[in-house]
Amino acid sequence: MLRRDPTRIELRPEDLADFESAKEQYLETMGAKARSQHAFKAATTNPPPTPADADLIKRNTSGSSTGSSSQHKNTPLDPIHVAYQERKGKNTKDRTSQLNKTTSTRKLTTMATRFRSSFRLVSRHASLGAQTLNRTVTLGARAYLSTSSPTLRAAAPHGEIEFTADTFPHMKRNSAFKKLSDEDIAYFRTILAPSGITQDEEDLHVFNSDWLRKYRGQSKLVLKPASTEQVSKILKYCHDNRLAVVPQGGNTGLVGGSVPVFDEIVVSMANMNSVRSFDKVSGALVCDAGSILEVLDKYLEERGYIMPLDLGAKGSCHIGGNVSTNAGGLRLLRYGSLHGTVLGLEVVLPDGTILDNLSTLRKDNTGYDLKQLFIGSEGTLGIVTGVSILAPKRSKAVNVALLGLNTFDQVQATFKRSKDELCEILSAFEFWDQAAIKLVKEHLVAGANDPLESEHRFYVLIETSGSNKEHDDEKLNQYLEGLLTDDVVQDGVVAQDSTQIQNLWAIREGIPEACSKAGAVYKYDISMPVPVLYQAVEDMQDHLTKKGAFGAGKLFSSVIGYGHVGDGNLHLNVAARDYSPKAMDLIEPYVFEWTAKHAGSISAEHGLGVSKNNHLHYSKSPSMIHLMKRFKNLIDPHGIMNPYKFLPDN
């Protein structure tokens, strides 16, 4: 039973009278103050009337009034202020209309032609095993990274990339691991077809090195199983004979996690690329781990669905590798991480045991959710051979806008307003700085002009996706109009068709490759609270400058920042003259200490691999690391799965 709080004072009628009197006095005082401020503002900030305003001023001083209340009728109008406000409103409306129609069409039509001739268009025959797509999948501008695929990249002379073991001299080969023998190879030949075994030194090179040309292993054997049973036999033999193994997907990683360190056997999943089933009602897709992300997305597109994951490397990366690294990507803001969209996994454990958990259920509350243990484990606990993932319906209406801004505070304001005003249709919010667009123009689109009319310190790409184009267009237009009116955004273009959408996205997705072409690049993938996101870039540049290592002719030439504002994820790239211990020592551990100081993570989505495993303590407590090692020792007691990576050496 509710009772009145005896400590509260009951309001009396005379109190209400006093309140009304005080209210009237307050409003009168504030009204006088407001009128005074208005007169000052009109005298100091309003521009003088133009000849076009003469008629408007005359109309507003002729005694006619459009107000409906007596208050409005009795309040004299400020003719200069009225003329200015009407002209300002007209200019704002015209300016927004120009953004959405004339300017964007003109700029983007020119840009689309330029980018169509500048970016490579790659065709890849998409084989999906039992459900083969009898056509060629043409990859547009968004698949530029497909050249990083081991099947397409030309082998480079061995001397161009230093061995990882030499780059990290503290690493020593585990003497408990057996060295590969002819007897071992003979056994693998009883399991796999001749095409499933690679030993040629030149062919091995593309499996031994990463696309950044930063890491290089010394494997003498690549195995390409075509079924889960073959993977099981391979791992059981390696487990029994203490042969170290490195699982490899599309080899598009950035931390050296998918290439050997010493002479580990590479198990490539490229031959396991079939779609096993698809439920067109629930959207549950079950496929092999070696299926290319781009191909899966094309498969789903024909059925009205979409992959919940999107990456710049989608033309090469495998879904199994995406799961094993818990890849984030460009759609995480809309669809969440793989921890939420993956429904089930099929995993072969180090001893050959097949863990069949390919559930398509969205709700299953029985026992431990074991699949979560393998998502993001980077192949250290087993090899993912099958994936069940929930595919959302593909949006019928997609819009993309590219905006130019002057400060990161404006970037934050733009993001906050996008959540408020675009809400349910907001699907991506990306940003990059001026240094990033400069590299894209220099190394990917030589001689190209900025898509916007002038250069800006920051750029924001916004994507919306929904089911009603008219509704989405109206929301986006109102949102952009508000940004322009309030001077949050200085310039912008809106894509008018799918080609222009691809070309705008190609700028964002071209940044990683452009950075790699600028020379040696140290890449850091960190997450932190959004307000300090770009401070990491500025502080890194200040740090290197104070060390006398930044600027023209110095060791470091540029510090680039770009990433996913919606996820609090910054891709911090530091371009250097070369990879060297001196350069590494100037960046690390400073970047990790800075991240820990600001309550961030040293790896938001790229993983740990061989480059960050010994820095895990900056993001995880000793007790958490200890528990991780216990899991590793329990599932992989011989330590054969992707050794020397992920967890600290000691």
C-alpha positions in Angstrom: 0.0 0.0 0.0 1.4 3.4 -1.0 1.6 6.0 1.7 2.4 9.7 1.6 5.9 10.6 2.7 5.5 12.5 6.0 8.8 14.3 5.4 7.5 16.1 2.3 5.9 19.6 2.7 2.4 19.9 1.3 1.8 22.7 -1.2 -0.7 25.4 0.0 -3.0 27.7 -2.2 -1.0 30.7 -1.1 2.2 29.0 -2.3 0.7 28.7 -5.7 -0.1 32.4 -5.8 3.5 33.3 -4.8 4.8 30.9 -7.5 2.7 32.5 -10.2 3.9 36.0 -9.1 7.5 34.9 -9.2 7.1 33.3 -12.5 5.6 36.5 -14.1 8.5 38.6 -12.7 11.1 36.1 -14.0 9.6 36.0 -17.5 9.4 39.8 -17.6 13.0 40.1 -16.6 14.2 37.5 -19.1 12.1 39.0 -21.8 13.8 42.4 -21.4 17.2 40.7 -21.4 16.3 38.7 -24.5 15.1 41.8 -26.3 18.3 43.6 -25.4 20.5 40.7 -26.6 18.4 40.5 -29.8 18.9 44.2 -30.5 22.7 43.9 -30.0 22.9 40.8 -32.2 20.8 42.5 -35.0 23.1 45.5 -34.9 26.4 43.6 -34.9 25.9 40.3 -36.7 23.0 40.7 -39.2 24.2 41.7 -42.6 22.8 44.9 -44.2 19.7 44.3 -46.4 20.3 43.6 -50.1 18.1 45.2 -52.8 16.3 41.8 -52.9 15.3 42.4 -49.3 13.7 45.8 -49.9 10.2 44.4 -50.7 10.4 42.0 -47.8 11.3 44.8 -45.4 8.5 47.0 -46.8 6.0 44.1 -46.3 7.0 43.6 -42.7 6.8 47.3 -41.8 3.5 48.0 -43.6 1.4 47.0 -40.6 0.2 43.6 -41.8 0.8 40.7 -39.5 0.7 37.0 -40.0 0.7 36.1 -36.4 -2.3 34.4 -34.9 -1.9 35.4 -31.3 -2.4 38.8 -29.7 1.1 38.7 -28.4 2.5 38.4 -32.0 0.3 41.2 -33.2 1.5 43.6 -30.5 5.2 42.7 -30.9 7.0 44.9 -33.4 9.0 43.1 -36.0 12.7 43.7 -36.7 12.7 44.2 -40.5 16.4 43.7 -40.9 16.3 40.5 -38.7 13.3 39.1 -40.6 14.8 39.8 -44.0 18.1 38.2 -42.9 16.4 35.1 -41.4 14.3 34.6 -44.5 17.3 34.9 -46.8 19.3 32.6 -44.5 16.6 30.0 -44.5 16.4 30.2 -48.3 20.2 29.9 -48.7 20.3 26.9 -46.3 17.5 25.2 -48.2 19.2 25.9 -51.5 22.5 24.7 -50.1 21.1 21.4 -48.9 19.2 20.9 -52.2 22.5 21.4 -54.0 24.2 18.8 -51.8 21.5 16.2 -52.4 21.0 16.9 -56.1 23.1 19.1 -58.4 26.4 19.0 -56.6 26.4 15.4 -55.6 25.3 14.2 -59.0 28.0 16.3 -60.8 30.8 15.4 -58.5 30.0 11.8 -58.2 29.4 11.2 -61.9 32.9 12.5 -62.5 34.3 10.6 -59.6 32.7 7.4 -60.7 34.2 7.6 -64.2 37.6 8.3 -62.7 37.5 5.5 -60.1 36.1 3.0 -62.6 39.3 3.4 -64.7 41.7 3.5 -61.7 40.6 0.6 -59.5 41.2 -2.9 -60.6 38.1 -5.0 -61.4 38.9 -8.6 -60.6 36.8 -11.6 -61.8 36.9 -14.7 -59.8 35.0 -17.9 -60.7 32.9 -18.7 -57.7 32.7 -22.4 -56.9 30.5 -23.4 -54.1 31.0 -27.1 -54.2 27.6 -28.9 -54.2 25.8 -25.7 -54.9 28.1 -24.3 -57.7 27.3 -20.8 -59.0 27.8 -21.3 -62.8 28.9 -17.8 -63.4 31.8 -15.4 -62.8 31.5 -13.2 -59.9 32.7 -9.7 -60.9 34.2 -7.9 -57.9 33.8 -4.2 -58.0 35.8 -1.5 -56.3 35.1 -2.9 -52.9 37.1 -6.0 -53.6 40.4 -4.3 -54.4 42.2 -6.3 -51.8 41.7 -9.6 -53.7 45.2 -9.2 -55.0 46.3 -10.2 -51.5 45.0 -13.7 -52.1 47.7 -16.4 -52.3 46.1 -17.7 -55.5 46.5 -14.4 -57.2 49.6 -12.8 -55.8 52.8 -13.3 -57.8 55.6 -14.8 -55.9 58.3 -12.4 -54.9 62.1 -13.0 -54.5 62.7 -14.5 -51.1 65.3 -11.9 -50.1 62.6 -9.1 -50.1 61.1 -10.2 -46.8 63.0 -11.0 -43.7 62.3 -14.2 -41.8 60.0 -13.6 -38.8 62.4 -15.6 -36.7 65.1 -13.1 -37.5 62.8 -10.1 -36.9 61.9 -11.5 -33.5 65.3 -13.0 -32.3 63.9 -13.8 -28.9 61.7 -16.5 -30.5 63.3 -20.0 -30.5 61.9 -23.0 -32.3 60.3 -25.4 -29.9 62.7 -28.4 -29.8 59.7 -30.7 -28.8 58.3 -30.3 -32.3 59.4 -32.9 -34.9 61.0 -31.9 -38.1 59.2 -32.9 -41.3 60.4 -36.2 -42.9 59.7 -38.0 -46.1 57.7 -40.5 -44.1 55.4 -37.8 -42.9 54.8 -36.6 -46.5 54.2 -40.1 -47.7 51.4 -40.4 -45.1 49.8 -37.2 -46.1 49.8 -38.5 -49.7 47.6 -41.3 -48.6 45.0 -38.8 -47.4 45.0 -36.0 -50.0 45.0 -35.8 -53.8 48.2 -34.7 -55.5 46.7 -31.2 -55.9 46.2 -31.0 -52.2 49.9 -31.0 -51.4 52.4 -28.2 -52.2 56.1 -28.5 -51.8 57.6 -26.4 -54.5 59.7 -23.6 -53.0 58.3 -20.9 -55.3 54.7 -22.0 -54.6 55.4 -22.1 -50.9 56.4 -18.5 -50.8 52.9 -17.1 -51.0 51.8 -19.3 -48.1 54.9 -18.4 -46.0 54.5 -14.6 -46.3 51.7 -12.1 -45.5 50.3 -9.5 -47.9 52.0 -6.7 -45.9 55.3 -8.3 -46.7 56.2 -8.0 -43.0 56.2 -11.6 -41.9 57.8 -14.7 -43.5 57.9 -18.3 -42.3 59.9 -21.3 -43.4 57.3 -24.0 -44.0 58.3 -26.8 -46.4 54.7 -28.2 -46.8 51.2 -26.9 -47.5 48.3 -29.3 -47.1 44.9 -28.5 -48.7 42.2 -30.8 -47.3 38.9 -31.0 -49.1 36.8 -32.3 -46.2 36.4 -32.2 -42.5 37.4 -35.9 -42.3 40.7 -35.1 -44.0 41.4 -32.3 -41.6 40.7 -34.7 -38.8 43.2 -37.2 -40.1 45.9 -34.6 -40.6 45.6 -33.1 -37.1 45.5 -36.5 -35.5 48.7 -37.5 -37.2 50.4 -34.2 -36.4 49.2 -34.5 -32.8 50.6 -38.0 -32.4 53.9 -37.1 -34.1 54.4 -33.6 -32.6 54.2 -31.8 -35.9 53.4 -28.1 -35.5 50.5 -26.7 -37.7 49.4 -23.3 -38.9 45.8 -23.0 -40.1 45.5 -20.6 -43.0 42.5 -19.0 -44.7 42.7 -16.1 -47.2 46.0 -14.9 -45.5 44.7 -11.3 -45.3 45.6 -10.8 -41.6 47.7 -7.9 -40.3 49.4 -9.4 -37.2 51.3 -12.4 -38.7 48.8 -14.9 -37.3 48.2 -16.9 -40.5 51.8 -17.5 -41.6 54.4 -19.8 -40.0 57.2 -18.6 -37.8 59.5 -21.5 -38.3 58.8 -24.8 -40.3 55.2 -25.4 -39.2 53.0 -27.2 -41.7 50.4 -24.9 -43.3 46.9 -26.3 -43.5 45.1 -24.2 -46.1 41.3 -24.3 -46.1 41.0 -23.0 -49.7 39.6 -26.3 -51.0 36.7 -26.4 -48.5 34.4 -23.7 -50.1 30.9 -25.2 -50.3 27.6 -23.9 -49.1 26.1 -26.8 -47.1 22.6 -25.4 -46.6 20.6 -22.2 -46.4 17.2 -21.6 -44.7 15.4 -18.9 -46.6 13.0 -18.4 -43.8 15.3 -17.9 -40.8 18.3 -16.8 -42.8 20.6 -19.4 -41.3 23.6 -20.2 -43.6 25.8 -23.2 -43.1 29.0 -23.3 -45.2 32.6 -24.6 -45.3 35.2 -22.5 -43.5 37.1 -21.9 -46.8 34.2 -20.0 -48.4 35.3 -16.6 -49.5 33.3 -13.8 -47.9 32.5 -12.0 -51.1 31.2 -15.2 -52.7 29.0 -15.9 -49.8 27.6 -12.4 -49.9 26.8 -12.8 -53.7 25.2 -16.1 -52.9 23.0 -14.5 -50.3 22.2 -11.5 -52.5 20.5 -13.7 -55.0 18.2 -14.8 -52.2 17.5 -11.4 -50.7 19.9 -11.8 -47.7 23.3 -10.3 -46.8 26.3 -11.4 -44.8 26.4 -9.6 -41.4 30.2 -9.1 -41.9 31.8 -6.8 -44.4 35.6 -6.2 -44.9 37.8 -4.5 -47.4 39.5 -7.9 -48.0 36.1 -9.6 -48.7 37.3 -10.7 -52.1 40.0 -12.9 -50.5 39.3 -13.6 -46.8 37.6 -16.9 -45.7 34.7 -17.0 -43.4 36.6 -19.5 -41.2 39.5 -17.0 -40.8 36.9 -14.3 -40.1 35.5 -16.4 -37.2 38.9 -17.4 -35.9 40.0 -13.8 -35.6 36.6 -12.5 -34.6 36.8 -10.0 -37.5 34.8 -6.8 -36.9 34.5 -4.9 -40.2 32.2 -2.3 -41.6 28.8 -3.7 -40.6 29.5 -4.2 -36.9 27.6 -1.0 -36.0 24.5 -2.5 -37.6 24.7 -6.2 -37.0 27.0 -6.7 -34.1 30.1 -8.9 -33.7 30.5 -12.6 -34.8 30.0 -13.6 -31.2 26.4 -12.7 -31.8 25.8 -13.7 -35.4 27.6 -17.1 -35.4 25.0 -19.8 -34.5 27.3 -22.8 -34.5 30.7 -24.1 -35.5 32.3 -27.3 -36.7 35.8 -27.5 -35.3 38.6 -30.1 -35.5 40.5 -30.3 -32.3 44.3 -30.8 -32.1 43.9 -34.5 -31.5 41.6 -35.0 -34.5 38.3 -35.0 -32.6 35.5 -33.4 -34.7 33.5 -31.1 -32.5 30.1 -30.9 -34.4 28.2 -27.9 -33.1 26.8 -26.6 -36.4 23.5 -25.6 -34.8 21.1 -23.3 -36.7 19.2 -22.4 -33.5 19.1 -18.9 -32.2 18.2 -20.1 -28.7 19.9 -23.0 -27.1 20.5 -22.8 -23.3 21.9 -26.2 -22.7 25.4 -26.4 -21.3 28.4 -24.2 -22.1 28.3 -22.2 -25.3 31.5 -23.8 -26.6 31.6 -22.1 -29.9 32.4 -18.8 -28.2 35.8 -20.3 -27.1 36.9 -20.7 -30.7 35.7 -17.4 -32.1 38.7 -15.1 -31.9 41.1 -17.9 -30.8 43.2 -17.5 -33.9 43.6 -21.2 -34.7 45.3 -21.9 -31.4 42.7 -24.4 -30.2 41.7 -26.1 -33.4 40.7 -25.6 -37.0 37.3 -24.3 -37.8 35.9 -26.3 -40.8 32.3 -25.3 -40.8 30.3 -22.2 -39.9 26.6 -21.6 -39.2 25.8 -17.9 -39.3 22.6 -15.8 -39.2 22.2 -13.7 -42.3 19.9 -10.7 -42.1 17.6 -9.6 -44.9 19.3 -7.4 -47.5 18.1 -3.8 -47.3 16.1 -2.6 -50.3 17.3 1.0 -49.9 20.9 2.0 -49.4 22.3 5.5 -49.2 25.9 6.7 -48.8 27.1 10.2 -48.1 30.7 11.5 -47.8 31.1 14.6 -45.6 34.0 16.9 -45.0 34.7 18.3 -41.5 37.3 20.5 -39.8 37.6 19.1 -36.3 37.2 15.7 -34.5 34.7 17.3 -32.2 32.5 17.8 -35.4 33.0 14.2 -36.2 31.7 13.2 -32.8 28.8 15.6 -33.1 27.9 14.2 -36.5 28.0 10.6 -35.1 25.8 11.5 -32.1 23.3 13.2 -34.3 23.3 10.2 -36.7 22.3 7.9 -33.8 19.5 10.3 -32.8 18.2 11.2 -36.3 19.0 8.2 -38.5 18.6 5.7 -35.7 17.3 2.4 -37.1 18.6 2.9 -40.7 22.2 3.8 -39.7 24.4 0.9 -40.9 28.0 2.4 -41.0 29.8 5.4 -39.8 33.5 5.6 -40.9 36.0 8.3 -40.6 39.5 9.1 -41.9 41.9 12.0 -41.7 43.5 14.2 -44.3 46.7 12.2 -44.3 44.8 9.1 -45.2 43.0 10.6 -48.3 46.4 12.0 -49.4 47.9 8.5 -49.5 44.9 7.1 -51.4 45.3 9.8 -54.0 49.0 9.3 -54.2 49.2 5.5 -54.3 45.9 4.2 -55.6 44.4 7.0 -57.7 47.3 9.0 -58.9 46.4 12.5 -60.0 42.8 12.1 -58.8 40.9 15.0 -57.2 39.3 15.0 -53.8 35.6 13.9 -54.2 34.8 17.1 -52.3 35.5 20.6 -53.7 38.1 21.4 -51.0 40.3 19.5 -48.6 39.2 18.9 -45.0 41.0 17.7 -41.9 38.5 14.9 -41.5 36.1 12.9 -43.7 33.1 10.9 -42.6 31.3 8.2 -44.6 27.8 7.4 -43.5 25.7 4.5 -44.9 22.0 4.0 -44.3 20.1 0.9 -45.2 16.4 0.2 -44.8 13.3 -1.1 -46.6 11.7 2.2 -47.8 13.8 4.5 -50.0 11.4 7.4 -49.7 11.4 7.2 -46.0 15.2 6.8 -45.8 15.9 9.6 -48.2 13.8 12.0 -46.2 15.5 11.1 -43.0 19.0 11.4 -44.5 18.1 14.7 -46.2 16.8 16.2 -43.0 19.8 15.0 -41.1 22.3 16.5 -43.6 20.3 19.7 -43.8 20.6 20.1 -40.0 24.4 19.4 -40.1 24.9 22.1 -42.8 22.6 24.6 -41.1 24.5 24.3 -37.9 27.9 24.4 -39.6 28.8 21.0 -38.2 29.7 19.8 -41.7 31.4 22.0 -44.3 30.9 20.0 -47.5 29.5 16.7 -48.7 28.3 14.5 -51.5 25.6 11.9 -51.7 25.8 8.8 -54.0 23.1 8.6 -56.6 23.4 5.0 -57.7 25.1 1.7 -56.7 28.3 2.5 -58.8 28.7 5.8 -56.9 28.1 4.0 -53.6 30.9 1.5 -54.5 33.3 4.3 -55.5 32.8 6.2 -52.2 33.3 3.0 -50.2 36.4 2.3 -52.3 38.1 5.4 -50.8 37.6 4.1 -47.3 38.6 0.6 -48.2 41.6 1.7 -50.2 43.3 3.3 -47.2 45.0 0.1 -45.9 46.5 -0.8 -49.2 47.5 2.9 -49.8 49.3 2.9 -46.5 51.2 -0.3 -47.3 52.4 1.3 -50.6 53.8 4.3 -48.8 56.6 2.2 -47.5 57.0 0.3 -44.3 53.9 0.8 -42.2 53.3 -0.1 -38.6 49.6 -0.9 -38.1 47.8 -0.7 -34.8 44.2 -1.6 -34.3 43.1 -0.2 -31.0 39.8 0.6 -29.3 39.0 3.2 -26.7 36.3 5.7 -25.7 35.3 7.8 -28.7 36.2 11.2 -27.2 39.9 10.3 -27.2 39.9 8.3 -30.4 41.8 10.8 -32.5 44.0 12.0 -29.6 45.9 8.8 -30.1 47.0 10.0 -33.6 48.0 13.4 -32.4 49.8 12.1 -29.3 51.8 9.6 -31.4 52.9 12.3 -33.8 53.9 14.5 -30.9 55.8 11.6 -29.3 57.8 10.9 -32.5 58.5 14.6 -33.1 59.9 14.9 -29.6 62.2 12.0 -30.4 63.4 13.8 -33.5 62.1 11.0 -35.7 59.1 12.6 -37.5 59.0 14.8 -40.6 60.7 15.2 -44.0 63.8 13.1 -44.2 63.2 11.5 -40.8 62.5 7.9 -39.9 58.8 8.4 -39.9 56.9 10.3 -42.6 53.3 10.3 -41.5 50.8 9.1 -38.8 47.4 8.2 -40.2 44.2 7.7 -38.4 41.0 6.1 -39.7 38.4 3.6 -38.5 35.0 2.8 -37.1 33.7 5.7 -35.0 30.6 3.7 -34.1 32.7 0.9 -32.6 35.3 3.2 -30.9 37.9 1.5 -33.1 40.9 3.4 -34.5 43.3 2.1 -37.1 46.5 3.9 -36.3 49.1 3.6 -39.1 52.6 4.9 -38.8 54.5 5.1 -42.1 58.3 4.6 -41.7 61.3 4.4 -44.0 61.7 0.7 -43.3 61.0 -2.0 -40.8 63.7 -1.8 -38.1 64.2 -2.5 -34.4 64.8 1.3 -34.0 61.5 2.2 -35.5 59.7 -0.5 -33.4 61.3 0.7 -30.2 60.1 4.2 -30.8 56.5 3.1 -31.3 56.3 0.3 -28.8 55.5 0.0 -26.0 54.4 3.7 -26.1 51.3 2.9 -28.2 50.2 0.1 -25.8 50.9 2.1 -22.7 48.9 5.0 -24.1 46.0 2.7 -24.9 46.0 1.1 -21.5 46.1 4.5 -19.9 42.9 5.5 -21.7 41.1 2.2 -20.8 41.3 0.8 -24.3 42.2 -2.5 -26.0 45.5 -3.1 -27.9 43.5 -5.1 -30.5 40.0 -4.2 -31.4 39.5 -6.6 -34.4 42.8 -7.6 -36.0 43.9 -10.1 -33.3 47.2 -10.7 -31.6 49.1 -13.0 -33.8 52.9 -12.8 -33.5 53.0 -9.0 -33.2 51.0 -8.4 -30.0 51.0 -11.7 -28.0 53.6 -10.5 -25.6 51.7 -7.2 -25.0 48.5 -8.9 -23.9 49.0 -7.8 -20.3 48.1 -4.2 -21.4 44.5 -5.3 -22.0 44.0 -8.4 -19.8 44.7 -9.1 -16.1 47.2 -11.8 -15.0 44.3 -14.0 -13.8 42.6 -13.8 -17.2 45.8 -14.7 -19.0 46.4 -17.6 -16.7 43.0 -19.0 -17.4 43.6 -18.6 -21.1 46.8 -20.7 -20.8 44.9 -23.3 -18.9 42.4 -23.6 -21.7 45.2 -23.9 -24.2 47.0 -26.6 -22.3 43.8 -28.6 -21.8 42.7 -28.6 -25.4 46.2 -28.6 -27.1 48.5 -30.3 -24.6 51.4 -30.6 -27.1 51.0 -27.0 -28.2 51.0 -27.9 -31.9 48.3 -25.4 -33.0 49.6 -22.1 -34.4 52.5 -21.9 -31.9 54.5 -18.8 -30.9 51.4 -16.6 -31.2 48.3 -15.3 -29.4 49.4 -16.0 -25.8 52.5 -14.5 -24.1 55.7 -16.6 -24.4 55.9 -16.8 -20.6 
